[in-house]
Amino acid sequence: MWNWRLTPAISATSWMVQASDPDILSDFILPSNLNGVNGSFFTFTGMRGIFNQPPPTFKVTKASLAEFPALNGQSVSLAVLQYPAGGVNPPHTHPRAAELLFVVEGSLEVGFVDTTNKLYTQTLQLGDIFVFPKGLVHYQYNANATEPTTAISAFGSASAGTASLPTTLFATGIEDDILAKSFKTDVATIQKLKAGLAPPKA
């Protein structure tokens, strides 16, 4: 279950619903199929080896509740983001958590858009930290044409969730006519966008 609350938005008559991890009444939560654990339960080894070879395309390696059950009830998770030269993490949102991004290799162009449609951008260097507020659309881009970038992101939820705008809009079956009207374009343009996001044929 999630904790839900209503908060005032831009005007007195507008409200936003926000979700967060529930508080727990114990030190930690064990999966129902486990009676006892040792230190291994609290250890995640899924990051081993990911730094050995830079990936050819943008890659995210997560340590969230889905991958690391010990995070259940702890309201925290982590991801390693690896960007090849020119790599981009497309505009997306995390509906259940803010994101704290730490650049550990290279440099990174970042930005987010607030609820008044104002864009905030910054160029991050090695060692810089940037916060993306909860639920807002944001992106990252490695503008370096020759060198990779690596960042580590921490989240205030064990399951922050990710909604990638390109995929959400153009790869989930929303009708072409609706998208064409929404973007004030034609169906042919929408179909080209959808084709570009289609998975490669086996």
C-alpha positions in Angstrom: 0.0 0.0 0.0 1.0 3.6 -0.6 0.4 6.7 1.6 -1.7 9.1 -0.4 -2.3 12.8 0.3 -3.9 15.8 -1.4 -1.8 19.0 -1.6 -2.8 22.4 -3.1 -1.4 22.9 -6.6 -1.2 26.2 -8.5 -4.5 27.7 -7.5 -6.8 27.3 -4.5 -9.2 25.1 -6.6 -6.5 22.8 -8.0 -5.1 19.8 -6.1 -2.5 17.2 -6.8 -2.4 13.6 -5.5 1.0 12.4 -4.3 2.1 8.9 -3.2 4.9 7.8 -0.9 6.2 4.7 0.7 4.3 3.7 3.9 6.0 3.9 7.3 6.7 0.4 8.7 6.4 -0.7 12.4 9.4 -3.0 12.4 13.1 -2.7 11.6 12.7 -4.4 8.2 10.3 -6.5 6.3 11.0 -10.1 5.4 9.5 -11.8 2.3 6.7 -14.3 3.4 8.7 -17.3 2.2 11.7 -16.5 4.5 11.7 -17.3 8.3 15.2 -16.0 9.0 18.0 -14.1 7.2 21.6 -13.2 7.6 23.7 -10.4 6.1 23.3 -11.7 2.6 19.7 -10.6 2.6 20.8 -7.0 3.1 23.5 -7.2 0.3 22.9 -6.5 -3.4 25.5 -7.8 -5.8 23.8 -6.8 -9.1 26.2 -3.9 -9.7 29.3 -6.2 -9.9 31.0 -6.0 -13.3 28.9 -3.2 -14.7 31.9 -0.8 -14.9 34.2 -3.3 -16.7 33.0 -2.2 -20.2 31.1 0.9 -21.1 27.8 0.0 -22.7 27.2 1.0 -26.4 23.8 2.6 -25.6 22.4 4.3 -22.5 22.0 1.8 -19.7 20.3 1.8 -16.3 21.2 -0.7 -13.6 18.7 -0.6 -10.7 18.7 -1.6 -7.1 15.0 -1.1 -6.3 12.5 -3.2 -4.5 12.0 -5.4 -7.6 15.7 -6.3 -7.7 16.5 -6.0 -3.9 13.7 -7.2 -1.6 15.5 -5.9 1.5 14.5 -2.4 0.4 10.8 -3.1 1.2 9.7 -0.5 3.8 13.0 1.4 3.7 12.0 4.2 1.3 15.2 4.2 -0.6 16.6 2.8 -3.8 19.5 3.4 -6.2 20.4 3.3 -9.9 23.7 3.5 -11.9 23.2 5.4 -15.1 25.8 4.9 -17.9 25.8 7.2 -20.9 28.0 6.5 -24.0 29.3 9.5 -25.9 26.2 11.4 -27.1 23.9 9.2 -25.0 20.6 10.5 -23.7 18.1 9.4 -21.0 14.9 10.7 -22.6 12.4 12.9 -20.8 10.7 10.8 -18.1 9.2 11.0 -14.6 9.4 9.2 -11.3 5.9 9.5 -9.8 6.8 8.3 -6.3 10.2 9.9 -5.5 12.6 12.7 -6.0 15.9 11.8 -7.6 19.3 12.8 -6.4 21.9 12.4 -9.2 25.6 12.3 -8.6 28.1 12.5 -11.5 31.0 10.1 -10.9 32.5 10.2 -14.4 32.5 12.8 -17.2 29.9 15.6 -17.5 26.2 15.7 -18.1 23.5 18.1 -19.4 20.4 17.9 -17.2 17.1 19.6 -17.0 13.5 19.4 -15.6 10.2 21.2 -16.2 8.1 22.4 -13.3 4.3 22.6 -13.2 4.3 26.1 -14.6 6.2 24.7 -17.7 9.4 26.5 -16.7 12.6 24.6 -17.8 15.6 24.4 -15.4 18.9 23.3 -16.9 22.4 22.8 -15.8 25.7 21.4 -17.0 27.1 19.0 -14.3 30.8 18.2 -13.9 32.5 15.3 -12.1 31.5 15.4 -8.5 28.3 17.6 -9.0 25.0 16.6 -7.5 21.6 17.6 -8.9 18.1 17.0 -7.6 15.0 16.3 -9.8 11.9 17.0 -7.7 9.3 14.3 -7.3 7.0 13.6 -10.3 8.5 16.3 -12.6 9.5 15.6 -16.2 13.3 15.5 -16.5 16.2 14.3 -18.8 20.0 13.8 -18.9 22.3 14.1 -21.9 26.0 13.4 -22.4 26.9 16.1 -24.9 30.5 14.9 -25.1 31.1 13.3 -28.5 34.0 11.1 -27.4 33.8 10.3 -23.7 31.3 8.3 -21.7 29.6 9.6 -18.5 28.5 7.7 -15.4 26.1 8.9 -12.7 24.5 7.4 -9.6 21.0 8.2 -8.7 19.4 7.8 -5.3 15.6 7.8 -4.8 13.3 8.5 -1.8 11.3 5.4 -2.5 12.0 1.7 -2.8 9.9 1.7 -5.9 10.2 5.2 -7.5 8.6 4.1 -10.8 9.6 5.4 -14.2 7.3 6.7 -17.0 9.4 7.4 -20.2 7.5 10.0 -22.2 8.5 8.7 -25.7 7.4 5.2 -24.8 4.3 6.3 -22.8 3.0 8.4 -25.6 4.0 6.5 -28.7 4.5 2.9 -27.8 1.4 2.1 -25.7 -1.4 2.0 -28.3 -2.8 5.5 -28.0 -4.7 6.1 -31.2 -2.9 8.0 -33.9 -5.7 10.5 -34.3 -5.6 11.5 -30.6 -1.9 12.0 -30.7 -2.0 14.0 -34.0 -4.6 16.3 -32.5 -2.7 16.6 -29.2 0.5 17.5 -31.0 -1.2 19.6 -33.7 0.3 17.5 -36.5 -0.8 14.8 -38.9 -1.2 11.0 -38.5 1.7 10.3 -40.8 4.1 12.1 -38.5 2.8 10.2 -35.5 3.2 6.9 -37.3 6.8 7.8 -38.1 7.4 8.5 -34.4 5.8 5.2 -33.4 7.9 3.3 -36.0 11.1 4.8 -34.6 10.2 3.5 -31.1 9.1 0.0 -32.3 11.3 -2.8 -31.0 13.6 -4.3 -33.6 12.3 -7.4 -35.3 13.9 -10.7 -34.3 
